Amino acid sequence: MTEQWMPENKEELFSAIEREWKLLIQLADSLTDEQMTTPDEGDWTPKDNLAHLTEWMNILMGYHMDERPYYEVVGVSQEILPEWSVEAVNPILFKRNRNRPRGEVMDHLNRVYGLLIAKLKKTPFEDLLKPRRPGNPDPLLIWVLGDTTEHFQEHRETIEKGIKK
């Protein structure tokens, strides 16, 4: 198993985030409306992938950074989501966003990205290196990378693969 890359400072962090963000947005902007709404083999459209990224940036801010209850951040009751589980959250997010129009998805994506970047700029790098929660030694930075650079790349590659059928 290879060790995960970790930036040494905020400049490296923002450079990595911006690089992957630009690649993602360039791809999204290059797609026709038909391509944006054509499902891949997993039944996800590029628009679904982009809405998913928006939701996870919100989760990063609300759950991981602000430590609000996971169900509150996801926007459901604790009865619907009794425990934190990516496998349980993703279908909720997918269903919520499936029928949103392209323009709305893109506007929301860009707005949330702007909010996240502003929040990260206000957060001292040292705070990103601290454990995310008591009892969990992994630094918050792991989740920042996971819900930005790594997630942007993963879904960009998924979209590229899906449109090259």
N, C-alpha and C positions, 0 to 999 in steps of 0.2 A: 504494500500500500504506500502510495506516495504522500509526502507531507503536503498539507495545504499551504499555498502561498499566502503570506501575510504582509501587508504593507508596513513599512517602517515609520510612516508619518502620514499626516493628512494629505499632503501633496500627492504621495503615491496612491493613496486611497481614492482621492477624487479623480486622478488621472485614469485609474483603472475603471472606475464607475463611468466616467464620461466616455471613454473609448467604447465600452460595450453598449452604452446607451445610444451613441451616435450610430453604430452599426445596426442596432435594432430599429431605430427610427428611420434610417435610410431604407431599410428593407420594407418596413410598413408603408412608407410613402411611395415606394415603387410599385406596390401591388394595385391592381385594378379592383374595383368593387366586387367583381365576380371572384377573383382570387381571394379576396379578404373574407368572403363568406362561403368558400368551398371547403367542406370538411376533409380532413386527412383520414388515414386509416383508423385512427383512434376516435373519429367523429368530432374532432376539435377543428375549428376554423382558425385562421390567423387572428381574426378578431377575438375569438375566445381566449387564445393565448395571451393577447395583449390585455384583455380585461383581467385575466388571472394574475398577471404581473402587477397590475394596479392594486388588486386586493391584497397581494402579499406585501407590497410596499406599505400599505395601511397597517397590516398585521405587524410588520417590523416596527413601525412607529408606535402603535398603540399597545401591543402586547409585549414585545421584546424591549423596547426602549422606555415606554412610559409605565410598564408593568400593570396595565389595566387587565381586568379579567378577560380571558380569551374569548368567551362567548359574547361578551359585550362588544369587543373589537370586531368580531365576525358579524355582529348584528342579529343574533338569535338568542333565545332563552337558554338557560342552563339545562332545561329539560330536553331541548332539541339536541344540544351538544354537551352531554354530561361530563366529558373529559376531553382534554386536548388531544387531537389526533389529526394529522395531515390527511389521512385517508377519509376521515369523516368531514373535514372542512372543505376539501376540494370539490366534492359534488354539490355542496351548498352554494359555493361561489360560482360554479359553472352554471347551475340552474338560474341563479339570480341574474346573470349577465348575458345569457344565451341570446336573447331577443333584442338587445340594445343595438341601436344603429351605430354604424362605423364612426361617424363624426362625434357622437356622444362618448364612445369608448376612447377615441383618440384624445378628445378634450380632457376627459377624466384622467387618463394616463399621464398626460403632460402636466396637469395641475398637481396630481399627487407626487409625481417625480420632483416638481419644484418645491413642494412642501417638505419632502424628504431631504433634499439637498440643503435647504435652509436649516432644517433641524440638525443635520449632520455638521453643518458649518458652525453651529452654536455649541456643539458637543465637543468638549476637550478630548483630544486623542487619547489621553490617559484614561478617560472614562470608558472609552471603547475597548480598552485592554483589560478592564475589570471583569470579573465573573458576571454573567448575565443575571443570575439569581443565586441566592445563598444555597450552598450545597451542590452547585453546578460550577466546576472549575473553568469551563470553557468561557473565553472572553466574549463580550457582546459583539466584538468585531467579526466573529465567525458568522453570526446571524446577519450582520450588515452585508458581508460579502455574499452570503447565501441568498439573500433576497434582492441583491443588486447585480453585481458583475456576473456571478455564477448563474443566477436565474435568468438574466437577460440573455446570456450566451446560450444557455440550454434551450430557451424558447425560440430564440432566433434560429438556431440550428433545426429545431423541430419544424418551424414554419418553412424554412428553406427546403427541407426534405419533403414536406407535404405538398409544396407547390411544384416540385419537379417530377411528379408522377408520370 
